[in-house]
């Protein structure tokens, strides 16, 4: 399968023959996830992450600078890494950019504990090819919990097979950079390295602003808020696109799935919540198609385009809209 064919697979959700959203019924989880077996390699780190994020409710771990780092991290790692990088650039090729910038976005994406770039892209391309039908890795037609995070907690044979990587992410793995990230869990080590760097910077900030007595407290604050809380918020923001974005909201376009536009999801995911728009024209780099559908990630791409760092930017074609909201 050529690179262009892979892009076609990732953009397979435009109006097609077959069942429509109105004809969709409840389905079972993908056959490749049956029988259900807990994926301990993912469950344990996610449980630890949620527990550590609860430390944010302990006053000693709070600092205004830690909160600022969390908010900035949500934009830098969440928006540039996942929304712009993993999704619109690597999965759908909605635009192109220099390799150094593409790789930088990919490294930012890794810092959200959402899998390696190749595995994330492969799973998301599966989703678009089978959206809201049983092979879909995370359709809410199985259950809302399954679509939000249940699909991560159980082993799916498709997600780790060489055949799936070959079919869905071969274009990425031709790049030695992405291939290397798959080896010996390098992407996980990068996540913990970025956590260590943020913690160390917090300690230096505490030393500079409070003195030696503030080093440990400020380092701990930046770790809890800038890493654990921020990572958790980005994770649930991304998962909400899979769950809430296929259940609650309105539609602008008729698609073969039940994707919907949801303002809350768009707010917490930097524009990904205009999900029905995205499924109608998956390759398009901007997801907000109406004047009130604000898409911050699109403005970032436009800025990159204006300074020559983004090219071949795909824009929406005019499609007939429906009015069911």
C-alpha positions in Angstrom: 0.0 0.0 0.0 1.5 3.3 -1.1 1.6 6.5 1.0 -1.3 7.9 -0.9 -3.3 4.8 -0.3 -2.6 5.0 3.4 -3.8 8.6 3.4 -6.9 7.5 1.6 -7.6 4.9 4.4 -7.3 7.6 7.0 -9.7 9.8 5.1 -12.4 7.1 4.4 -15.3 8.8 6.2 -16.8 11.0 3.6 -20.3 10.0 2.6 -20.0 6.5 1.2 -22.3 3.6 0.3 -23.3 1.4 3.1 -25.0 2.0 6.5 -25.7 5.5 7.5 -25.6 7.0 11.0 -29.4 6.5 11.3 -29.0 2.8 10.6 -26.3 2.1 13.2 -27.1 -0.3 16.0 -25.3 -1.3 19.1 -22.3 -3.5 18.3 -19.9 -5.7 20.3 -16.3 -4.7 21.0 -13.9 -5.5 18.1 -13.4 -9.3 17.5 -9.7 -8.7 17.8 -10.3 -7.5 21.4 -12.2 -10.7 22.3 -12.0 -12.4 24.7 -11.4 -9.4 26.9 -8.0 -9.5 28.5 -6.7 -6.6 30.7 -3.8 -4.8 29.1 -1.7 -4.5 32.3 1.0 -2.6 30.5 -1.5 0.3 30.0 -3.7 -0.2 33.0 -1.0 0.1 35.7 0.6 3.4 34.4 -2.9 4.9 33.9 -3.9 4.0 37.4 -0.7 5.5 38.8 -1.2 8.7 36.7 -4.7 9.2 38.0 -3.6 8.6 41.6 -0.6 11.0 41.3 -2.9 13.6 39.8 -5.0 13.5 42.9 -2.1 15.1 44.7 -3.2 18.4 43.1 -5.9 18.5 45.9 -3.1 18.6 48.5 -2.4 22.3 49.2 1.4 21.7 49.6 1.7 20.7 45.9 0.0 23.8 44.6 1.8 26.8 43.2 0.7 29.4 40.7 3.7 28.7 38.6 2.8 25.0 38.5 -0.6 25.9 37.3 0.8 28.1 34.6 3.2 25.3 33.5 0.2 23.0 33.3 -1.8 25.4 31.1 1.2 26.1 28.8 1.8 22.4 28.6 -1.7 21.8 27.5 -1.1 24.0 24.6 2.5 23.0 23.7 2.2 19.2 24.3 -1.6 18.7 23.9 -2.4 21.0 20.9 1.0 21.0 19.0 1.7 17.4 19.9 -1.6 15.6 19.6 -4.1 17.8 17.7 -1.7 19.4 15.2 1.1 16.8 15.2 -0.3 13.3 15.7 -3.7 13.9 14.2 -3.9 16.5 11.5 -0.3 16.2 10.3 0.8 12.5 10.8 -2.5 10.7 10.5 -4.4 12.7 7.8 -1.6 14.7 6.1 -3.7 17.8 6.2 -0.5 19.8 5.6 3.2 19.3 5.2 6.1 20.9 7.1 9.9 20.5 7.3 11.0 17.2 8.9 12.6 18.8 11.8 9.3 20.5 12.7 7.3 17.3 12.1 9.6 15.3 14.4 9.4 18.1 17.0 5.6 17.9 17.0 5.9 14.1 17.3 8.1 14.4 20.4 5.6 16.8 21.9 2.9 14.2 21.3 4.9 11.5 23.1 4.9 13.7 26.2 1.1 13.1 26.6 1.5 9.3 27.2 -0.7 8.5 24.2 1.4 5.9 22.6 4.1 6.1 20.0 3.4 8.2 16.8 3.1 5.1 14.6 0.8 3.2 16.9 -1.4 6.2 17.5 -1.7 6.9 13.7 -2.4 3.2 12.9 -5.2 3.0 15.5 -6.8 6.3 14.4 -6.7 5.2 10.7 -8.5 2.0 11.7 -11.1 4.2 13.4 -11.7 6.2 10.3 -11.9 3.1 8.0 -14.5 1.4 10.3 -16.0 4.3 12.2 -18.9 3.3 14.5 -18.9 -0.3 13.0 -17.6 -3.3 14.9 -13.9 -3.2 13.7 -13.7 0.4 15.0 -11.3 0.3 17.9 -13.3 2.7 20.1 -16.9 3.2 19.0 -19.5 4.1 21.6 -21.8 1.7 19.8 -20.1 -0.8 22.1 -20.5 1.4 25.2 -19.6 4.9 26.2 -17.0 3.7 28.7 -15.4 1.5 26.0 -15.1 4.4 23.6 -13.7 6.7 26.2 -11.0 4.6 27.8 -12.1 1.0 28.0 -10.5 0.2 24.6 -7.2 1.3 26.0 -7.4 -1.0 29.1 -8.0 -4.2 27.1 -5.7 -5.9 24.7 -6.5 -5.7 21.0 -4.5 -8.0 18.8 -4.8 -5.5 15.9 -3.0 -2.8 17.7 0.3 -4.5 18.1 0.5 -6.7 15.0 3.1 -6.2 12.3 0.3 -6.6 9.8 -1.6 -3.7 11.2 1.5 -1.5 11.3 2.3 -2.5 7.7 -1.2 -1.7 6.6 -1.9 1.5 8.4 1.4 3.2 9.3 4.0 2.0 6.8 4.5 5.6 5.6 5.7 6.6 9.1 7.8 3.6 9.7 9.8 4.2 6.5 11.2 7.1 8.5 14.0 5.8 10.7 13.0 8.4 13.4 9.6 6.8 14.0 10.9 3.3 13.6 13.5 3.9 16.4 10.8 5.2 18.7 9.1 1.7 18.5 12.2 -0.1 19.8 12.7 -1.0 23.5 9.9 1.4 24.6 12.0 4.5 23.7 8.8 6.6 23.5 8.0 5.8 27.1 11.5 6.8 28.2 11.1 10.1 26.4 7.9 10.8 28.4 9.7 10.2 31.7 12.7 12.3 30.5 10.4 15.2 29.8 8.8 14.8 33.2 12.3 14.9 34.8 13.2 18.0 32.9 10.0 19.8 34.0 10.6 18.7 37.6 14.2 20.0 37.5 13.1 23.3 36.0 10.6 23.6 38.8 13.4 23.1 41.3 15.5 25.7 39.7 12.6 28.1 39.7 12.0 27.5 43.4 15.7 28.1 44.1 15.6 31.4 42.1 12.4 32.7 43.6 12.2 31.3 47.2 15.7 30.0 47.9 17.0 26.6 48.9 13.9 26.0 51.0 11.6 26.2 48.0 13.4 23.7 45.7 11.7 20.5 46.7 8.2 22.1 47.0 8.4 23.9 43.7 9.8 20.8 41.9 7.0 18.7 43.3 4.4 21.2 42.3 5.6 21.4 38.7 5.7 17.6 38.5 2.2 17.2 39.9 0.6 20.1 37.9 2.9 20.4 34.9 3.1 16.6 34.2 0.5 14.5 36.0 -2.5 16.9 35.9 -1.7 18.2 32.4 -1.2 14.7 31.0 -4.5 13.5 32.5 -6.4 16.5 31.1 -5.0 16.0 27.6 -5.7 12.2 27.8 -9.3 12.7 28.7 -9.7 15.5 26.2 -8.6 13.2 23.4 -10.7 10.3 24.7 -13.7 12.6 24.8 -13.5 13.1 21.1 -13.9 9.3 20.7 -16.8 9.1 23.2 -18.7 12.4 23.6 -17.9 13.3 20.0 -19.9 10.3 18.8 -22.9 10.6 21.2 -23.7 14.2 22.1 -23.9 17.3 19.9 -25.1 18.4 16.5 -24.3 17.5 12.9 -23.5 19.7 9.9 -23.0 16.8 7.5 -24.4 13.4 6.7 -21.8 10.7 7.3 -21.8 6.9 7.6 -21.0 7.2 11.4 -22.6 9.1 14.3 -19.9 11.7 14.7 -21.1 15.0 16.2 -19.9 18.5 16.8 -19.6 19.3 20.5 -18.5 22.8 21.8 -17.2 21.5 25.1 -15.0 18.8 23.5 -13.8 21.4 21.0 -12.8 23.7 23.9 -10.8 21.1 25.8 -9.2 19.6 22.7 -8.3 22.7 20.8 -10.8 22.3 18.0 -11.1 18.5 17.7 -14.7 18.6 19.0 -16.0 19.7 15.7 -16.0 16.0 15.0 -18.8 15.6 12.5 -17.1 18.2 10.3 -13.9 16.2 10.5 -15.5 12.9 9.6 -17.2 14.5 6.6 -13.9 15.7 5.3 -11.1 14.0 7.3 -8.1 15.3 5.5 -9.1 18.9 5.9 -6.7 20.8 8.2 -9.5 23.0 9.8 -12.3 21.4 11.7 -14.4 24.4 12.4 -16.5 25.0 9.3 -19.0 27.6 10.6 -18.3 31.0 11.9 -18.9 30.1 15.5 -16.9 26.9 15.4 -13.6 28.2 16.8 -10.6 25.9 16.1 -7.4 27.1 17.7 -5.3 24.4 16.1 -6.4 25.7 12.7 -5.1 29.2 13.6 -1.7 27.6 14.5 -1.6 25.9 11.2 -2.5 29.1 9.4 0.3 31.0 11.2 2.8 28.2 10.2 1.5 28.6 6.7 2.0 32.4 6.7 5.6 32.0 7.7 6.3 29.3 5.2 6.5 26.4 7.7 3.3 24.7 6.6 2.5 23.9 3.0 0.0 21.9 1.0 -2.6 22.9 3.5 -5.9 21.1 2.8 -9.0 23.2 3.0 -12.7 22.2 3.1 -14.8 21.8 0.0 -18.3 23.0 0.1 -20.7 20.2 1.0 -24.4 20.3 1.5 -25.3 20.7 5.2 -28.1 19.1 7.1 -30.1 20.8 9.8 -30.9 18.5 12.7 -29.8 20.7 15.6 
